[in-house]
Structure formats: structure tokens, C-alpha cells
Amino acid sequence: MRMETKRSKTILWGLVLIAAFSALSLGAESIAEATGQTLLMTVLKKGTVYALLAVSMNLLNGFTGLFSLGQAGFMLLGAYTYAILSVPVAERAAVYYLYGGSAVNFSFQDLFGSLFGTEGVGGAVSMGLGVMVAMVLAGCVAAAFAYLIGLPVLRLKDGGPYEDYVLDDEMYLYRRREFGVERVMIPQLNGQGEPTAHKIHANIFFAASPVKAYPSFHIVCRVSQDEGRTWSKLTFVSEQIGGRGFTAVCPGRGYSYWHEGKERMLFPIYDNNLGVEFASVIYTEDLGVTWKRGKRARETGFRQNGDYVKSSESQIVGMPDGSLRMFSRNLIQEITYTDSRDGGETWSAYKREPQLHYCGNCMVSVINYSRRIEGRPVLLASYPQGDGVPYHRMNGVIAVGLVDEGTGEVDWKYHYPVNQAPFYYSCLTELPDGKVLLWYEYEEYAIRCGVYTIEELLGLGKKDIGNKEVDDGV
């Protein structure tokens, strides 16, 4: 009963909004004609039409991840239907002068005009009713054609005997044969998507596979409890977290800590379903069986041109007070961060790190380091510092930050230059002996690995720690 009442209210409000918009449009049209601003009104009309097309593109491409321009055809059907049913018969000679007139000698404006009049209040009522009825019927005509086209399309098949294929737990493809099953082999694709002579076992997530998963965005999880020697079966995460459209796991690493008596493993993700890339986290407390998603970190601030700074590819670290801090890729030349005090459910407004000047629009790697330096907890960050040209991924740096346990502020006191060349995505990790390992891209399809002592990163050489206090304990 409550659902029906809510649905009725929604429909009622929709009708009220349509009526209000129609009245506003008619009023604006009358004012434009009276003041001679017809050109402005024409521009506003076209802007509204294109806005409607943009909304349809966002609905189809942005929310579903599908790419199609076919909706323009149904928009055309609706537009022509509306024009035919709303243009007065007496004015059609001017409208259809290139086409010999219209085959439909009828309009709702004329019909309602004969009932309520064509001048004054009656004329306004006639025009408003004509517009609304024509608009509804135009939508119905477009929907009817879509339904008729959809009937045969949904019945299309490529003739492939899909019942002859089987999948294993890893989604690899096999074909049934008389004496068992055999692997389906396909050519491996190169970096440009072209087939090579090398054959590989087909998987439904491979582009060249004869049977493929729908080309959307799929997040899956596998768990190892023996240091990577064996792995669990795939768990599909996207269906649990409401992933739709573009929703991706951030490159780098996740973060694990104890939250309210349970071990919580978090992984940063980001999506563009709101028209701008925003980061959030997914987390599990049962080793990847079930997953939940926190809210997006949307308070990124704005650039000078009014665009969002954005928060896309991100990395998470733990702070001394038990909170989480997430550092995010953005469109400015300073790395930004946001804090969470509820395990990643919500995030604070972003702040800028002026000591972490970087090229902008590139992934950054940030980790906790186990040893204290100068008596304070330590964060490490790797990123391209840039060369003064926005978004130019050059000159890699590893920064060492000392955390104030009282305020949470980080003093990024030391900056170690990794190279003076291209430096793209990177990933830091701490080795068991306290050394720091860095993987980073230095050109397309090329990755380097470097190992550094903490003394090197502090600028003290490999062994001479001088007067700097480096504690072995956490």
C-alpha cells in the first residue's frame, strides 16, 4: 500500500513538473516575441534539445557502460511526431515548404483552439494542452518503434552452439568433444590489439575469445592464505558493491587493519558514474567472501575553471590515531588527501599537501613504514614530480614524511630523486629487512625495480646514518 502511494505521488509530481515547465516555456515564448528576443529563444530551445540528447548519452554510456548512438533515431521519431501534431495547419506551408506540405492535416493546437479559443486565456490553454498531449504521444510513438525494433533484435543469434562450451573455475574455455573436452586456443593479442602467432588458452575475459563476458567492468577477488602459492576460486565483487558503468580498482595495493575487533581489508576503487571520477573503498571482513562499499570521497574542491579537482586512483595508509588517510590522483599540481574515522564508510573534505608537488593527473603510491625516524611514525610516497609542464610524467621521487601523532600533520621532510626521466605509475613496498622496494614504469610497456635503504632515502648514504634517529621498532 505504501509503495503504491509513493508511486502515485511520484507520478503526480511528474505531471505537475511537466505542466509547470510547459507554462514556463509558453511564458518565455510570449515574452521573447513581445521583446523581439526571438533569436535568444531559438538558442535556448536548441540548447534544451541538445541537453536532452546529452542526458540520454549519459544514461546509456555513463550508467550502463554501453556505447551506442541509436537513441538519436528514436529522438528523431519523437521530434517529428511532436512537430506534426503541434504545428497549426495554417502554418504548415511555411514549415514544410520543401516537402509539399504534411500528410497529416491535423494538430492538437487547432483542436483545442476550437474548444477554448485562440486568444487570451483560452489561447494559452489551447497551446498548453496541445503541447503536452503532443509531447506524450511523441514519446509513445518513439517507444512503440523501439519495441518493434527490439522484438527481432532480441531473437538474433549468431548460430554458435554455445552448449558445446564449458568453463572451469578460472573462466577458461573448453569445447566438448566425443571423448571429453579440449582447450579452446586463440591468438594472443599484442599491445595494439592485433593477433600474433602465439596461441593461448581462451578465457571469457579475453578480447579474442569466441565466447566472452559482456564487455563491461568486472571486479573479481581471489584469496591466498599460503603467501601466494595457491589461490581460492574467483569471487565476483561488482554485483555486491553496486558497480555499474566504469568502476575500477585503483592500481597499487590495499590496506588491512583491525577495525572494531575485526580485520578489515580495504581496496580503493573509483568510478565516473556521476560524470566526474571519485574515489571510494570496498572492504571485506571475511577474507573476500562478502564485500561492502563506502561512500565516494566527493569533497575534492574545485579548480580555477570550476571543474572538480577529482579523486580517482588512490592509496590508503593508517594514521597513529587509528583513522585512515587516502591520497588521490587529481588534476592539480599538489597531491591531495582525505581522512576517514569510520573504517572507510565516509571521507572528509580533501586537503592539499604543498610539500608533495607533482605533475598532476597521475597515480601516486603511499605506504606506512614500520620504523620510526626522529621518533615519529613514517609515511613513504612515490610519484612523478614533473618538469613544470602540467601532466608531464617526469622525474620520479620517493618522499619520506614524518607524522605528528598529535595533529596528524605530515612533514614531508625528505625527497629522494629516483630518476630524471619518464616516471609513470609506481608501487612501493617495505621488505622484511626494512629496505624499500619500488616498481615503476619508465616508458610504455617497460617497468623497473629498485631497492633502497631508508638511509639512502634520507640522503645519508647506504650505511652512514649520521645523527638521524632510525628506530628498529614500530
C-alpha positions in Angstrom: 0.0 0.0 0.0 2.8 2.4 0.9 4.7 1.6 -2.3 1.5 2.3 -4.4 1.0 5.6 -2.6 4.7 6.6 -3.2 4.3 5.7 -6.9 1.2 7.7 -7.2 2.9 10.7 -5.6 5.8 10.4 -8.0 3.6 10.3 -11.0 1.6 13.3 -9.7 4.8 15.3 -9.1 6.0 14.4 -12.6 2.8 15.7 -14.1 3.0 18.9 -12.1 6.6 19.5 -13.2 5.6 18.9 -16.8 2.8 21.4 -16.5 5.0 23.9 -14.8 7.7 23.5 -17.4 5.2 23.9 -20.2 3.7 27.1 -18.7 7.2 28.5 -18.2 8.1 27.7 -21.8 5.0 29.3 -23.1 5.5 32.4 -21.0 9.1 32.7 -22.1 8.0 32.4 -25.7 5.4 35.1 -25.3 8.0 37.4 -23.6 10.5 36.7 -26.3 8.1 37.6 -29.1 6.9 40.8 -27.3 10.5 42.0 -26.7 11.9 40.9 -30.0 14.3 38.4 -28.5 13.3 35.5 -30.8 16.9 34.6 -31.6 17.6 34.1 -27.9 14.6 31.9 -27.6 15.7 29.8 -30.6 19.1 29.3 -29.0 17.5 28.3 -25.7 15.3 25.8 -27.5 18.2 24.2 -29.3 20.2 24.1 -26.1 17.3 22.3 -24.3 17.2 19.7 -27.2 20.9 19.1 -27.0 20.8 18.8 -23.2 18.1 16.1 -23.6 20.4 14.3 -26.0 23.4 14.7 -23.6 21.3 13.2 -20.7 20.4 10.2 -22.9 24.1 9.7 -23.7 25.0 9.9 -20.0 22.2 7.4 -19.1 23.3 4.9 -21.7 27.1 5.3 -21.9 27.7 6.6 -18.3 25.4 4.4 -16.2 25.4 1.2 -18.2 28.8 1.4 -19.9 27.3 0.7 -23.3 28.2 2.7 -26.3 25.5 3.4 -28.9 24.2 6.3 -30.9 21.0 4.6 -31.9 18.9 6.7 -29.4 19.3 9.6 -31.8 16.9 7.8 -34.2 14.2 7.4 -31.6 14.7 11.1 -30.7 14.1 11.9 -34.4 10.9 9.9 -34.4 9.6 11.7 -31.3 10.7 15.1 -32.6 8.9 14.7 -36.0 5.8 13.3 -34.3 5.7 16.3 -31.9 6.1 18.7 -34.8 3.4 17.1 -36.9 0.9 17.1 -34.1 1.6 20.6 -32.7 2.2 22.9 -35.8 -1.1 24.6 -36.7 -2.4 23.5 -40.1 -2.5 27.1 -41.4 1.3 27.5 -40.8 2.4 24.2 -42.3 3.0 25.7 -45.7 5.9 27.7 -44.3 7.2 24.8 -42.2 7.1 22.1 -44.9 7.7 24.3 -48.0 10.4 22.0 -49.3 8.3 18.8 -48.9 5.0 19.7 -50.4 3.2 20.0 -47.1 2.3 17.4 -44.5 0.2 14.2 -45.0 -1.4 14.8 -41.6 -3.8 17.9 -41.8 -4.5 18.0 -38.1 -2.9 19.5 -35.0 -3.9 19.4 -31.3 -3.4 23.2 -31.1 -6.2 23.6 -33.7 -8.4 21.0 -31.9 -8.1 22.7 -28.5 -8.4 26.1 -30.1 -11.8 25.2 -31.5 -12.8 24.3 -27.9 -11.2 27.0 -25.8 -10.5 29.7 -28.3 -7.3 31.1 -29.8 -6.9 34.4 -28.0 -6.2 35.4 -24.4 -6.5 32.8 -21.6 -8.3 30.3 -23.9 -5.5 30.6 -26.4 -2.9 29.9 -23.7 -4.9 26.9 -22.5 -5.2 25.6 -26.1 -1.5 25.9 -26.7 -0.5 24.4 -23.4 -2.8 21.4 -23.8 -1.7 20.9 -27.4 2.0 20.9 -26.4 1.5 18.4 -23.5 -0.6 16.0 -25.5 1.7 16.1 -28.5 4.7 15.6 -26.2 3.2 12.5 -24.6 2.2 11.0 -27.9 5.6 11.7 -29.4 7.2 9.7 -26.6 4.7 6.9 -27.2 5.5 6.7 -30.9 9.3 6.6 -30.2 8.6 3.8 -27.6 6.4 1.9 -30.0 9.1 1.9 -32.7 11.7 0.9 -30.1 9.6 -2.0 -29.0 9.0 -3.2 -32.6 12.7 -3.0 -33.4 13.6 -4.8 -30.2 11.4 -7.8 -30.9 13.5 -9.2 -33.7 16.8 -7.9 -32.2 16.3 -9.9 -29.0 15.8 -13.0 -31.1 19.0 -12.7 -33.1 21.6 -15.4 -32.7 25.0 -15.9 -34.3 24.3 -19.6 -34.8 27.1 -20.7 -32.5 26.5 -23.9 -30.5 27.2 -22.4 -27.1 26.1 -25.6 -25.4 29.3 -27.1 -26.7 31.4 -24.8 -24.5 32.2 -25.3 -20.8 34.1 -23.2 -18.3 36.4 -24.1 -15.4 36.6 -22.2 -12.1 39.1 -19.7 -13.7 36.7 -18.9 -16.6 38.9 -20.6 -19.1 37.0 -22.0 -22.1 36.8 -25.6 -23.3 34.9 -27.3 -26.1 33.1 -30.6 -25.7 34.3 -33.4 -27.9 33.3 -37.0 -28.4 35.9 -38.3 -26.0 36.0 -35.4 -23.5 36.8 -31.7 -23.6 39.7 -29.8 -25.2 41.1 -26.3 -24.6 39.9 -23.5 -26.9 43.1 -21.9 -28.2 43.1 -18.3 -29.5 45.8 -16.0 -30.8 47.4 -13.7 -28.2 46.9 -10.0 -29.0 49.8 -7.5 -28.9 49.7 -4.0 -27.4 47.8 -2.6 -30.3 45.1 -5.3 -30.1 46.4 -7.2 -33.2 46.6 -11.0 -33.2 50.0 -12.6 -33.0 51.2 -16.1 -33.9 51.4 -17.1 -30.3 48.4 -19.2 -29.1 46.9 -19.0 -25.6 44.1 -20.7 -23.7 40.9 -18.7 -24.3 39.2 -17.0 -21.3 35.8 -15.3 -21.4 37.5 -12.1 -20.3 39.9 -12.1 -23.3 39.0 -10.0 -26.3 39.7 -12.7 -28.9 37.7 -15.4 -27.1 34.8 -16.8 -29.2 32.6 -16.6 -26.1 33.1 -13.5 -23.9 31.7 -11.9 -20.8 29.8 -8.8 -21.5 32.4 -6.0 -22.1 31.6 -4.0 -19.0 33.7 -3.6 -15.9 34.1 -6.7 -13.6 35.9 -6.7 -10.3 36.8 -10.1 -9.0 38.7 -11.4 -6.0 40.9 -14.3 -5.2 42.4 -15.0 -1.8 45.7 -16.8 -0.9 46.4 -18.0 2.7 49.8 -19.5 2.0 51.8 -16.5 0.7 50.6 -16.8 -2.9 51.4 -20.4 -3.5 47.7 -21.3 -4.1 44.6 -19.2 -4.6 40.9 -19.5 -4.0 38.2 -19.6 -6.6 37.1 -16.3 -8.2 34.6 -14.2 -6.3 32.7 -11.6 -8.4 32.7 -8.4 -6.3 30.9 -6.0 -8.7 27.5 -7.5 -8.1 27.9 -7.0 -4.3 29.1 -3.4 -4.4 26.6 -2.0 -7.0 29.3 -1.4 -9.6 28.0 -0.1 -12.9 29.4 1.7 -15.8 33.1 2.5 -15.3 34.1 1.2 -11.8 37.7 0.1 -11.4 40.1 -1.0 -8.7 42.9 1.5 -8.1 46.4 0.4 -9.1 48.8 -0.2 -6.3 48.0 -2.0 -3.1 45.2 -2.4 -0.5 45.3 -1.9 3.3 44.5 -4.2 6.2 43.9 -3.3 9.8 41.8 -4.1 12.8 38.5 -2.2 12.9 36.1 -2.7 15.8 37.6 -6.1 16.7 37.6 -7.4 13.1 40.3 -7.5 10.5 39.2 -5.3 7.7 40.8 -5.4 4.3 40.2 -2.3 2.2 40.9 -1.6 -1.5 40.4 1.8 -3.1 38.3 2.0 -6.2 37.0 4.8 -8.3 34.2 5.4 -10.8 32.8 8.1 -13.1 29.1 7.4 -12.8 28.4 10.9 -11.6 30.2 12.5 -14.5 33.4 13.0 -12.6 35.9 10.5 -11.2 35.5 10.0 -7.5 37.3 7.5 -5.2 35.8 5.2 -2.6 36.8 1.9 -0.9 35.4 -1.6 -0.9 36.2 -3.8 2.1 35.8 -7.3 3.4 35.9 -8.7 6.9 35.6 -12.4 6.0 38.6 -12.9 3.6 36.8 -11.9 0.5 33.5 -13.7 0.7 31.3 -10.7 1.2 32.1 -7.1 0.2 30.7 -3.7 1.1 31.4 -0.2 -0.4 31.9 3.1 1.4 30.7 6.5 0.1 32.5 8.4 -2.5 35.1 11.0 -1.5 33.4 13.9 -3.3 34.6 17.0 -1.5 37.6 17.4 -3.7 37.4 21.2 -4.1 37.5 23.0 -7.5 40.0 24.2 -10.0 40.1 27.8 -11.2 38.0 26.9 -14.2 35.2 25.5 -12.0 36.0 21.8 -12.6 36.3 19.3 -9.8 39.8 18.6 -8.7 38.5 15.0 -8.7 39.7 11.9 -6.7 40.4 8.9 -8.8 43.3 6.4 -8.4 44.1 6.4 -4.7 46.1 4.7 -1.9 45.3 4.2 1.8 47.5 4.4 4.8 46.8 4.1 8.6 47.3 7.1 10.9 48.6 6.9 14.5 45.1 7.7 15.9 43.5 4.7 14.1 42.0 6.7 11.3 42.6 6.1 7.6 44.1 8.5 5.1 43.6 8.3 1.4 45.9 10.0 -1.1 44.4 10.5 -4.5 45.3 11.3 -8.1 43.9 14.7 -9.1 44.1 17.5 -11.8 46.3 19.9 -9.9 50.0 20.1 -9.1 49.7 19.1 -5.4 48.8 15.7 -4.1 45.6 15.7 -2.0 44.4 13.6 0.8 41.2 12.8 2.8 40.6 11.2 6.1 38.1 8.6 7.4 37.3 7.8 11.0 34.7 5.1 10.4 36.7 2.5 8.5 36.3 3.9 5.1 32.5 4.4 5.2 32.8 8.2 4.8 35.5 10.7 4.0 36.4 14.2 5.0 36.9 17.2 2.6 40.2 16.9 0.7 43.3 18.8 1.8 46.3 19.7 -0.3 49.9 18.7 0.5 52.0 21.6 -0.7 55.2 19.7 0.1 54.2 17.0 -2.4 54.4 19.0 -5.6 53.8 16.7 -8.6 52.9 16.8 -12.3 49.2 16.2 -11.8 46.8 13.6 -13.2 49.0 10.6 -12.3 48.7 7.7 -9.8 50.7 8.0 -6.6 51.9 5.3 -4.2 51.8 5.8 -0.4 52.6 3.3 2.3 53.2 3.1 6.0 56.9 2.4 7.0 57.4 0.2 10.1 60.3 2.1 11.7 60.3 5.5 13.3 62.5 8.3 12.2 63.4 11.1 14.6 61.0 9.5 17.0 58.0 9.8 14.7 55.8 7.4 12.5 56.7 7.5 8.8 54.9 7.5 5.5 56.6 6.9 2.1 55.2 8.3 -1.2 56.4 7.8 -4.8 55.2 10.0 -7.6 56.4 11.9 -10.7 57.4 15.4 -9.6 57.1 16.7 -13.2 59.2 19.3 -15.1 56.9 22.3 -15.0 54.6 21.1 -17.8 51.2 20.0 -16.5 50.6 16.3 -16.6 54.1 15.6 -17.9 55.1 12.4 -16.0 58.8 13.0 -15.4 61.4 13.0 -12.6 60.3 10.3 -10.1 60.6 11.0 -6.4 60.3 9.0 -3.1 59.2 11.3 -0.3 59.7 10.5 3.4 57.0 12.0 5.7 57.2 12.3 9.4 53.8 12.1 11.1 52.8 14.3 14.1 51.0 11.9 16.4 49.0 14.7 18.0 47.7 16.5 14.9 48.1 14.0 12.1 50.0 16.5 10.1 52.8 15.1 8.0 56.2 16.8 7.4 57.4 15.6 4.1 60.9 16.4 5.1 63.0 14.2 2.7 62.7 13.8 -1.1 64.9 11.2 -2.8 65.2 11.6 -6.7 64.6 8.3 -8.3 65.4 9.4 -11.9 65.3 12.4 -14.2 63.4 10.7 -17.0 59.8 9.5 -17.6 58.2 8.1 -14.4 54.6 6.9 -14.7 52.7 4.6 -12.3 54.6 3.2 -9.3 54.2 0.9 -6.3 56.2 0.9 -3.0 56.5 -1.9 -0.5 58.7 -2.5 2.5 60.8 -5.6 2.6 61.3 -7.7 5.8 64.8 -6.2 6.3 63.4 -2.6 6.3 64.6 -1.8 2.8 62.2 -0.2 0.4 61.3 -1.7 -2.9 59.9 0.4 -5.8 58.4 -0.8 -9.0 57.8 2.0 -11.6 57.0 2.5 -15.3 59.6 4.5 -17.1 58.3 4.1 -20.6 55.4 2.3 -22.4 55.4 -1.4 -21.6 58.6 -1.1 -19.6 58.9 -1.5 -15.8 61.9 -1.1 -13.5 62.5 -2.2 -9.9 64.8 -0.6 -7.4 65.7 -1.4 -3.8 66.7 1.4 -1.4 67.8 1.6 2.2 65.9 4.1 4.4 69.3 5.8 4.9 69.5 6.4 1.1 66.1 7.9 1.1 67.1 10.3 3.9 70.2 11.3 1.9 72.6 9.7 4.3 74.2 7.1 2.0 73.7 3.3 2.3 75.3 2.9 5.8 76.1 6.2 7.4 73.0 7.2 9.3 74.9 10.1 11.0 72.8 11.9 13.6 69.5 10.7 12.2 67.5 8.6 14.6 66.2 5.4 12.8 64.4 3.1 15.2 64.1 -0.7 14.5 60.8 -0.9 16.4 57.5 0.3 15.1 
